């Protein structure tokens, strides 16, 4: 008697089918339950793994045992003439049919129920309060590294970030920025919690398994309102196919969210597979924000671009790495900024519509060349190409603040905050904007948000100190500033001691600030606030001669530099820097 016949007689095939159908229904119910109960996102994976582990046990059980009128008995102990497997088969068939009807009915009902549309935007969004969740919004969570080698995590993280950047190019779709989305990596946050913090209606998650040149990618799109999967798919391909897979995922998201594109669907720019791996490794190294990480990032990119000199994204990333290397003072500005500019120009020569390269060139035009009309042109061009890019919006906000257009800058920062609600840098910059406008309650609210996101951040005592000092609580401010022993702390203490009439202590803090080095503008701000006008201009002239890129920010400090505003030297300095009102008028600010 053949094994196939015996498997069929003992109803093993029918039990397997029943188990698979029942498991599918259980997974759909689990999706809803996870969302309603606020369970971690990976609970669904646990349920799937348990069900998968149960399948071989059920099959062994159906082979060994038979359900008889006398109860459960081992197959070997039953006389074949008295076996009831035929009757059991009919019952199993009926059970499968019933479950299929239930499952298909539920699926059809889900497809027939119309989608809810988002209400009007919250008018309080401009003050930092999150707007109503847009229906066409999404966060790309870090894909899980399922490879045997944990070092392959650079690939899963990089793929997630590349998908995020690809989707962000679709103007009709609001995409949470990387800084915020990646905060949920390796956490047990529930779908509801993630959706609430990122203010998105959908999540894209998945996993990557890489072994040599073979890759397996799974992706699924989740509706955060009810926890249901709108779409899911898996790919078993080779590394060369990774670009096509990203395009397919992006197209599937657009289709599932019923987005009507105003232009062509953006596509990933392909390159040599090895160059792409090096590019992803460079991104991971750069995100370490250390000199070693940036050095390593530049080395990876140099190797990648030697393989494919026409890889525009590689040149863009190299420009970013050199910019960050210079901005963190790891290399002199005269060395790092020209390298960053050359890399960005090379990227644009290959891809003239590269928004990231345009934005970085705009940033360099502001901080290195002090050519504000050029900066405005480049940043606006980048913004037109990718209006949902948080880093582009950040550059545009700085441009407006440089010309003391605080209302516009604050509005743009709030726009960036909607895309990147957990980004400490955006929160800190926006807090500074509110402080300079004496909007202290709003500044304090943002500090509270920062405290919830990253309680140990050095920005919190510094910003809290400035809020308290402007409220007249200078002694409390001094206690807060003392928590962070660096130049920003010394700057704040010099101001707070002066407000308390403690001139000797203010002088000591100012001397400490000078010793730190690199804070010429802050030293000038202290002198200006203390109405030591000539000393203030001496330090501003010193910063100008040293080509301190932060000079373009002097009009941001409206309160501290206010005593200089009526001095003719102030207007002359603003003209030399290109941040005067006359220049603002020529560029339409």
C-alpha positions as CSV (number, residue, x, y, z in Angstrom):
1,X,0.0,0.0,0.0
2,X,1.5,3.4,-1.1
3,X,2.4,6.1,1.4
4,X,0.2,8.6,-0.6
5,X,-2.8,6.3,-0.3
6,X,-2.3,5.9,3.4
7,X,-1.9,9.6,4.0
8,X,-5.2,10.2,2.1
9,X,-7.0,7.4,4.0
10,X,-6.0,8.8,7.3
11,X,-7.2,12.3,6.3
12,X,-3.7,13.9,6.8
13,X,-4.2,16.0,3.7
14,X,-7.6,17.2,4.8
15,X,-6.4,18.0,8.3
16,X,-3.5,20.0,6.8
17,X,-6.0,22.0,4.6
18,X,-8.3,22.6,7.6
19,X,-5.3,23.7,9.7
20,X,-4.1,26.2,7.1
21,X,-7.5,27.7,6.5
22,X,-8.1,28.0,10.3
23,X,-4.7,29.5,10.8
24,X,-5.3,32.1,8.1
25,X,-8.6,33.2,9.9
26,X,-6.8,33.3,13.2
27,X,-4.1,35.6,11.8
28,X,-6.8,38.0,10.5
29,X,-8.4,38.0,13.9
30,X,-5.0,38.5,15.6
31,X,-4.4,41.6,13.4
32,X,-7.5,43.2,14.7
33,X,-6.8,42.1,18.3
34,X,-3.2,43.5,18.2
35,X,-4.5,46.9,17.1
36,X,-7.4,47.0,19.6
37,X,-5.3,45.8,22.6
38,X,-2.3,48.0,21.7
39,X,0.0,45.0,21.6
40,X,3.6,45.2,20.2
41,X,3.9,45.0,16.4
42,X,5.9,41.8,16.6
43,X,3.0,40.0,18.3
44,X,1.7,39.1,14.8
45,X,4.9,37.5,13.9
46,X,4.8,35.4,17.2
47,X,1.3,34.2,16.4
48,X,2.4,33.2,12.9
49,X,5.5,31.3,14.2
50,X,3.4,29.4,16.8
51,X,0.9,28.4,14.1
52,X,3.7,27.4,11.8
53,X,5.3,25.3,14.5
54,X,1.9,23.6,15.2
55,X,1.4,22.4,11.7
56,X,3.9,19.4,11.8
57,X,2.5,18.4,15.3
58,X,-1.1,18.4,13.9
59,X,0.0,16.3,10.9
60,X,1.8,13.7,13.1
61,X,-1.3,13.6,15.4
62,X,-3.6,13.0,12.4
63,X,-1.3,10.1,11.2
64,X,-1.0,8.4,14.6
65,X,-4.6,8.9,16.0
66,X,-8.1,8.5,14.7
67,X,-11.3,9.9,16.2
68,X,-13.8,7.0,16.6
69,X,-17.3,6.7,18.2
70,X,-15.5,5.3,21.2
71,X,-13.1,8.3,21.5
72,X,-9.5,9.0,20.4
73,X,-7.6,5.9,19.6
74,X,-4.3,5.0,18.0
75,X,-4.5,4.0,14.4
76,X,-2.5,0.8,14.9
77,X,-5.1,-0.4,17.4
78,X,-8.1,-0.1,15.1
79,X,-9.5,-2.8,13.0
80,X,-9.5,-1.6,9.4
81,X,-13.1,-3.0,8.9
82,X,-14.3,-0.7,11.7
83,X,-12.5,2.4,10.7
84,X,-14.6,5.6,10.3
85,X,-12.1,7.6,8.3
86,X,-14.6,8.0,5.5
87,X,-17.2,9.6,7.7
88,X,-14.5,11.8,9.3
89,X,-13.4,12.9,5.8
90,X,-16.9,14.2,5.1
91,X,-16.9,16.2,8.3
92,X,-13.5,17.6,7.6
93,X,-14.6,18.7,4.1
94,X,-17.7,20.4,5.5
95,X,-15.5,22.2,8.1
96,X,-13.1,23.4,5.5
97,X,-16.0,24.7,3.3
98,X,-17.6,26.6,6.2
99,X,-14.2,28.2,7.2
100,X,-13.6,29.2,3.6
101,X,-17.0,30.8,3.3
102,X,-16.4,32.7,6.6
103,X,-12.9,33.9,5.5
104,X,-13.9,34.9,1.9
105,X,-17.0,36.7,3.3
106,X,-14.9,38.7,5.8
107,X,-12.4,39.6,3.0
108,X,-15.1,40.7,0.6
109,X,-16.7,42.8,3.4
110,X,-13.3,44.5,4.1
111,X,-12.9,45.4,0.4
112,X,-16.5,46.7,0.0
113,X,-16.5,49.0,3.0
114,X,-15.4,52.4,1.8
115,X,-12.3,54.0,3.2
116,X,-12.7,56.8,5.7
117,X,-11.3,60.1,4.6
118,X,-9.3,62.4,6.8
119,X,-11.0,65.5,8.1
120,X,-9.7,69.0,7.6
121,X,-6.2,69.9,8.8
122,X,-6.0,71.0,12.4
123,X,-5.6,74.8,12.4
124,X,-3.4,74.6,15.5
125,X,-0.7,72.7,13.5
126,X,1.2,75.9,12.9
127,X,1.8,76.3,16.6
128,X,3.4,72.9,17.0
129,X,0.3,70.9,17.8
130,X,0.2,67.8,15.5
131,X,-2.3,68.1,12.6
132,X,-5.1,65.7,11.9
133,X,-3.6,62.5,10.5
134,X,-3.5,62.7,6.7
135,X,-5.1,59.7,5.0
136,X,-2.2,59.6,2.5
137,X,0.6,59.3,5.1
138,X,3.0,56.6,5.9
139,X,6.1,55.7,8.0
140,X,8.7,53.2,6.8
141,X,9.8,51.2,9.8
142,X,13.3,49.6,9.8
143,X,13.1,46.3,8.1
144,X,14.1,43.4,10.4
145,X,17.4,41.7,9.6
146,X,16.6,37.9,9.3
147,X,20.0,37.0,7.9
148,X,22.2,34.5,9.7
149,X,24.9,37.2,9.9
150,X,23.9,40.0,12.2
151,X,26.4,42.3,10.4
152,X,24.0,42.3,7.5
153,X,21.8,44.7,9.4
154,X,23.4,47.5,7.4
155,X,21.5,46.1,4.4
156,X,18.1,45.8,6.0
157,X,18.4,49.3,7.5
158,X,19.7,50.8,4.3
159,X,16.9,49.2,2.2
160,X,14.4,50.7,4.6
161,X,15.9,54.1,4.3
162,X,16.1,53.9,0.5
163,X,12.4,53.0,0.4
164,X,11.6,55.9,2.6
165,X,13.5,58.3,0.4
166,X,11.8,56.9,-2.7
167,X,8.3,57.3,-1.2
168,X,9.2,60.8,0.0
169,X,9.6,61.9,-3.6
170,X,5.9,61.4,-4.2
171,X,4.4,64.9,-3.4
172,X,0.9,63.4,-2.8
173,X,2.2,61.2,0.0
174,X,3.3,62.4,3.5
175,X,6.2,60.3,4.7
176,X,7.6,60.3,8.2
177,X,11.3,61.2,8.1
178,X,14.1,58.7,8.9
179,X,15.1,60.3,12.2
180,X,11.6,59.7,13.7
181,X,10.8,56.4,12.0
182,X,14.0,54.7,13.0
183,X,13.4,55.5,16.7
184,X,11.1,52.5,16.8
185,X,13.9,50.1,15.8
186,X,14.1,47.2,18.2
187,X,11.2,48.4,20.4
188,X,8.0,46.8,21.4
189,X,5.8,49.8,20.5
190,X,2.3,49.0,19.3
191,X,0.9,50.0,16.0
192,X,-1.3,52.6,17.7
193,X,1.6,54.1,19.6
194,X,3.8,54.4,16.5
195,X,0.9,55.9,14.5
196,X,0.1,58.4,17.2
197,X,3.7,59.6,17.7
198,X,4.5,59.8,13.9
199,X,1.0,61.1,13.0
200,X,0.6,58.6,10.1
201,X,-2.3,56.5,8.8
202,X,-0.1,53.6,7.5
203,X,3.0,51.7,8.3
204,X,5.3,49.9,6.0
205,X,7.3,47.1,7.6
206,X,9.1,44.0,6.5
207,X,12.2,41.8,6.8
208,X,15.3,41.1,4.8
209,X,17.3,37.8,4.6
210,X,20.6,38.1,2.7
211,X,22.9,35.2,2.0
212,X,25.7,36.0,-0.4
213,X,24.1,37.2,-3.6
214,X,20.6,35.8,-2.7
215,X,18.0,38.0,-0.9
216,X,14.6,37.4,0.4
217,X,12.5,40.5,1.1
218,X,9.1,40.6,2.6
219,X,7.0,43.8,3.0
220,X,3.6,44.6,4.3
221,X,1.5,47.7,4.5
222,X,-0.7,48.2,7.6
223,X,-3.6,50.4,8.1
224,X,-2.9,51.9,11.6
225,X,-6.6,52.6,12.3
226,X,-7.7,49.0,12.4
227,X,-4.4,47.1,12.2
228,X,-5.3,45.3,9.0
229,X,-2.8,44.5,6.3
230,X,-3.7,46.3,3.1
231,X,-1.0,44.5,1.1
232,X,1.9,42.1,1.6
233,X,4.3,40.3,-0.7
234,X,7.6,38.5,-0.7
235,X,10.5,38.3,-3.2
236,X,13.2,35.7,-3.6
237,X,15.7,37.3,-5.9
238,X,19.4,38.0,-6.4
239,X,21.1,41.2,-5.3
240,X,20.9,42.7,-8.8
241,X,17.1,42.7,-8.5
242,X,17.0,44.8,-5.3
243,X,16.3,48.0,-7.3
244,X,13.3,46.5,-9.1
245,X,11.9,45.2,-5.8
246,X,12.1,48.7,-4.3
247,X,10.2,50.1,-7.3
248,X,7.6,47.4,-7.0
249,X,7.1,48.1,-3.2
250,X,6.7,51.8,-3.9
251,X,4.2,51.1,-6.7
252,X,2.2,48.7,-4.5
253,X,2.0,51.4,-1.7
254,X,0.7,54.0,-4.2
255,X,-1.9,51.5,-5.5
256,X,-3.0,50.4,-2.1
257,X,-3.4,54.0,-0.8
258,X,-5.2,55.0,-4.1
259,X,-2.9,57.8,-4.7
260,X,-3.4,59.7,-8.0
261,X,0.1,60.7,-9.1
262,X,0.4,64.2,-10.6
263,X,3.6,63.1,-12.4
264,X,5.6,60.0,-13.2
265,X,6.2,57.3,-10.5
266,X,9.7,57.9,-9.1
267,X,12.2,55.1,-9.7
268,X,15.3,53.9,-7.8
269,X,18.5,54.6,-9.7
270,X,20.3,51.3,-10.1
271,X,24.0,50.7,-9.8
272,X,26.5,47.8,-9.5
273,X,25.4,45.4,-6.7
274,X,28.7,45.7,-4.9
275,X,28.7,49.5,-5.2
276,X,25.2,49.5,-3.7
277,X,26.3,47.4,-0.7
278,X,29.2,49.8,-0.1
279,X,26.8,52.7,-0.4
280,X,24.4,51.2,2.2
281,X,27.4,50.4,4.5
282,X,28.4,54.1,4.2
283,X,25.0,55.3,5.3
284,X,25.1,53.1,8.4
285,X,28.6,54.4,9.3
286,X,27.7,58.0,8.7
287,X,24.7,57.7,11.0
288,X,27.1,56.9,13.9
289,X,27.8,60.7,13.9
290,X,31.4,60.2,15.0
291,X,34.7,61.0,13.3
292,X,35.5,57.3,12.9
293,X,32.0,56.7,11.4
294,X,32.3,59.6,8.9
295,X,35.9,58.5,8.0
296,X,34.6,55.0,7.3
297,X,31.6,56.3,5.4
298,X,33.9,58.3,3.1
299,X,36.1,55.3,2.6
300,X,33.1,53.1,1.6
301,X,31.8,55.7,-0.8
302,X,35.2,56.2,-2.4
303,X,35.3,52.5,-3.1
304,X,31.7,52.4,-4.4
305,X,32.3,55.3,-6.8
306,X,35.5,53.7,-8.1
307,X,33.2,50.8,-9.2
308,X,30.5,53.1,-10.6
309,X,31.6,56.7,-11.1
310,X,28.1,57.6,-12.5
311,X,26.2,56.7,-9.3
312,X,24.6,60.0,-8.4
313,X,23.3,58.9,-5.0
314,X,26.9,57.9,-4.1
315,X,28.2,61.4,-4.9
316,X,25.3,63.0,-3.0
317,X,26.0,60.9,0.1
318,X,29.7,61.7,-0.2
319,X,28.8,65.4,-0.2
320,X,26.7,64.9,2.9
321,X,29.6,63.1,4.7
322,X,32.1,65.9,3.9
323,X,29.6,68.5,5.0
324,X,29.0,66.7,8.4
325,X,32.7,66.1,8.8
326,X,33.3,69.9,8.5
327,X,30.2,71.0,10.5
328,X,31.3,68.9,13.4
329,X,34.8,70.5,13.2
330,X,36.6,67.3,12.4
331,X,38.3,68.9,9.4
332,X,38.8,72.6,8.6
333,X,36.1,74.4,6.6
334,X,38.6,75.3,3.9
335,X,39.2,71.6,3.4
336,X,35.9,69.9,4.0
337,X,33.4,72.3,2.3
338,X,35.1,72.4,-1.1
339,X,35.1,68.6,-1.1
340,X,31.4,68.6,-0.2
341,X,30.7,71.1,-3.0
342,X,32.7,69.1,-5.6
343,X,30.8,65.9,-4.7
344,X,27.4,67.6,-4.9
345,X,28.2,69.2,-8.3
346,X,29.2,65.8,-9.6
347,X,25.9,64.3,-8.4
348,X,24.0,67.1,-10.2
349,X,26.0,66.7,-13.4
350,X,24.7,63.1,-13.5
351,X,21.2,63.8,-12.1
352,X,20.1,67.5,-12.4
353,X,16.9,66.8,-10.4
354,X,18.7,65.4,-7.3
355,X,16.9,67.3,-4.5
356,X,19.4,66.2,-1.8
357,X,22.4,67.4,-3.8
358,X,20.6,70.7,-4.5
359,X,19.7,71.2,-0.9
360,X,23.3,70.4,0.2
361,X,24.7,72.9,-2.3
362,X,22.2,75.5,-0.9
363,X,23.4,74.8,2.6
364,X,27.0,75.3,1.5
365,X,26.1,78.5,-0.3
366,X,24.7,79.8,3.0
367,X,27.3,78.7,5.4
368,X,30.5,78.6,3.3
369,X,30.0,81.1,0.4
370,X,27.7,83.5,2.1
371,X,25.9,83.8,-1.2
372,X,22.3,84.0,-0.1
373,X,20.6,84.5,-3.5
374,X,22.3,81.4,-4.7
375,X,21.3,79.5,-1.6
376,X,17.7,80.6,-2.0
377,X,17.6,79.5,-5.6
378,X,19.1,76.0,-4.9
379,X,17.0,75.3,-1.8
380,X,13.7,76.4,-3.5
381,X,14.6,74.2,-6.4
382,X,15.1,71.2,-4.0
383,X,11.8,72.1,-2.2
384,X,9.9,72.1,-5.5
385,X,11.3,68.7,-6.4
386,X,10.7,67.1,-2.9
387,X,8.3,69.2,-0.8
388,X,8.0,66.4,1.7
389,X,11.7,66.2,2.5
390,X,12.3,67.3,6.1
391,X,16.0,68.1,5.6
392,X,15.1,70.4,2.7
393,X,12.5,72.2,4.8
394,X,15.1,72.6,7.6
395,X,17.4,74.3,5.1
396,X,14.6,76.6,3.9
397,X,13.7,77.5,7.5
398,X,17.3,78.5,8.3
399,X,17.3,80.7,5.1
400,X,14.3,82.6,6.4
401,X,15.7,82.9,10.0
402,X,19.0,84.3,8.5
403,X,16.9,87.3,7.3
404,X,15.0,87.6,10.6
405,X,11.9,86.2,9.0
406,X,11.0,84.4,12.2
407,X,7.3,83.8,11.4
408,X,8.1,82.2,8.1
409,X,10.9,80.2,9.7
410,X,8.7,78.9,12.5
411,X,6.0,77.9,10.1
412,X,8.5,76.0,8.0
413,X,10.0,74.3,11.0
414,X,6.5,73.2,12.1
415,X,6.0,71.8,8.6
416,X,9.2,69.8,9.0
417,X,8.1,68.7,12.5
418,X,5.0,67.1,11.0
419,X,7.3,65.0,8.9
420,X,9.9,64.4,11.6
421,X,8.0,64.7,14.9
422,X,10.7,62.9,17.0
423,X,13.8,64.7,15.6
424,X,15.6,66.4,18.4
425,X,17.4,68.8,16.1
426,X,14.2,70.1,14.6
427,X,12.6,70.5,18.0
428,X,15.7,72.3,19.3
429,X,15.8,74.7,16.3
430,X,12.1,75.4,16.6
431,X,12.5,76.0,20.4
432,X,15.2,78.6,19.6
433,X,12.9,80.3,17.1
434,X,10.2,80.6,19.8
435,X,12.7,81.9,22.3
436,X,13.9,84.6,19.9
437,X,10.2,85.7,19.5
438,X,9.6,85.6,23.3
439,X,7.0,82.9,22.8
440,X,8.0,81.2,26.0
441,X,5.0,78.9,26.6
442,X,5.4,77.4,23.2
443,X,9.1,77.0,23.7
444,X,8.5,75.3,27.1
445,X,6.0,72.9,25.5
446,X,8.6,71.9,22.9
447,X,11.2,71.2,25.7
448,X,8.6,68.9,27.4
449,X,8.2,67.0,24.1
450,X,12.0,66.7,23.8
451,X,12.1,65.4,27.4
452,X,9.6,62.7,26.5
453,X,11.6,61.6,23.5
454,X,15.1,61.7,24.8
455,X,15.3,62.5,28.5
456,X,19.1,62.5,28.7
457,X,19.6,64.9,25.8
458,X,21.9,67.8,26.6
459,X,19.5,70.1,24.7
460,X,16.9,69.8,27.5
461,X,18.7,71.6,30.4
462,X,20.1,74.1,27.9
463,X,16.8,75.0,26.4
464,X,15.0,74.9,29.8
465,X,17.6,77.3,31.1
466,X,17.0,79.8,28.4
467,X,13.2,79.6,28.9
468,X,13.6,80.1,32.7
469,X,16.0,83.0,32.2
470,X,13.7,84.8,29.9
471,X,10.9,84.2,32.3
472,X,12.9,86.0,34.9
473,X,13.9,82.9,36.9
474,X,17.7,83.4,36.4
475,X,18.7,81.4,39.5
476,X,16.8,78.4,38.2
477,X,18.4,78.9,34.8
478,X,21.8,78.8,36.4
479,X,21.0,75.4,38.0
480,X,19.9,74.0,34.6
481,X,22.9,75.4,32.7
482,X,25.3,73.9,35.2
483,X,24.1,70.4,34.2
484,X,25.9,70.7,30.8
485,X,29.6,71.8,31.2
486,X,30.2,73.1,27.7
487,X,30.3,76.2,25.7
488,X,26.5,76.5,25.4
489,X,26.3,76.2,29.2
490,X,28.9,79.0,29.7
491,X,27.1,81.2,27.3
492,X,23.8,80.8,29.2
493,X,25.5,81.3,32.6
494,X,27.2,84.5,31.4
495,X,23.8,85.9,30.5
496,X,22.0,84.7,33.6
497,X,24.6,86.0,36.0
498,X,24.4,89.4,34.3
499,X,20.6,89.5,34.7
500,X,21.1,88.8,38.4
501,X,23.6,91.7,38.7
502,X,26.5,89.3,39.3
503,X,29.0,91.0,37.1
504,X,32.1,89.1,38.4
505,X,30.4,85.7,37.8
506,X,29.2,86.8,34.4
507,X,32.8,87.8,33.5
508,X,34.1,84.4,34.7
509,X,31.6,82.5,32.6
510,X,32.5,84.7,29.6
511,X,36.2,83.9,30.1
512,X,35.2,80.2,30.2
513,X,33.3,80.6,27.0
514,X,36.3,82.1,25.3
515,X,38.6,79.3,26.4
516,X,36.3,76.7,24.8
517,X,37.1,78.2,21.4
518,X,34.8,78.2,18.4
519,X,32.2,80.4,20.2
520,X,33.2,83.8,18.8
521,X,29.6,84.7,17.9
522,X,28.3,83.7,21.3
523,X,31.0,85.8,23.0
524,X,29.9,88.7,20.8
525,X,26.2,88.1,21.8
526,X,27.1,88.3,25.6
527,X,29.0,91.6,25.1
528,X,26.0,92.9,23.0
529,X,23.5,91.9,25.7
530,X,25.6,93.6,28.3
531,X,25.7,96.7,26.1
532,X,29.4,96.5,25.6
533,X,29.0,97.5,22.0
534,X,32.6,97.9,20.8
535,X,33.6,94.6,22.3
536,X,30.7,92.9,20.6
537,X,31.7,94.2,17.2
538,X,35.4,93.2,17.8
539,X,34.3,89.6,18.3
540,X,31.9,89.8,15.3
541,X,34.8,91.1,13.2
542,X,37.0,88.3,14.5
543,X,34.3,85.7,13.5
544,X,34.0,87.3,10.1
545,X,37.8,87.2,9.5
546,X,37.8,83.6,10.5
547,X,35.0,82.9,8.1
548,X,32.8,81.4,10.8
549,X,29.9,79.9,8.8
550,X,27.5,80.6,11.7
551,X,27.9,84.4,11.0
552,X,24.8,84.1,8.8
553,X,22.8,83.3,12.0
554,X,23.4,86.6,13.8
555,X,20.0,88.0,12.9
556,X,18.4,84.9,14.5
557,X,19.5,86.2,18.0
558,X,17.1,89.1,17.9
559,X,17.0,89.6,21.7
560,X,20.7,89.2,22.4
561,X,21.9,91.4,19.6
562,X,19.1,94.0,19.9
563,X,21.5,96.6,21.4
564,X,23.5,96.6,18.2
565,X,20.6,97.1,15.8
566,X,20.8,100.9,15.8
567,X,24.6,101.0,15.2
568,X,25.6,101.6,11.6
569,X,28.2,98.9,11.9
570,X,25.4,96.3,12.3
571,X,23.7,97.2,9.0
572,X,27.1,97.2,7.3
573,X,27.9,93.7,8.7
574,X,24.5,92.4,7.5
575,X,25.2,93.7,4.0
576,X,28.7,92.1,3.9
577,X,27.2,88.8,5.0
578,X,24.3,89.1,2.4
579,X,21.6,88.9,5.1
580,X,20.3,92.5,4.9
581,X,16.7,93.4,4.2
582,X,17.8,94.7,0.8
583,X,19.0,91.2,-0.2
584,X,15.9,89.6,1.3
585,X,13.8,91.8,-1.0
586,X,15.8,90.7,-4.1
587,X,15.2,87.0,-3.4
588,X,11.6,87.4,-2.4
589,X,11.7,86.9,1.3
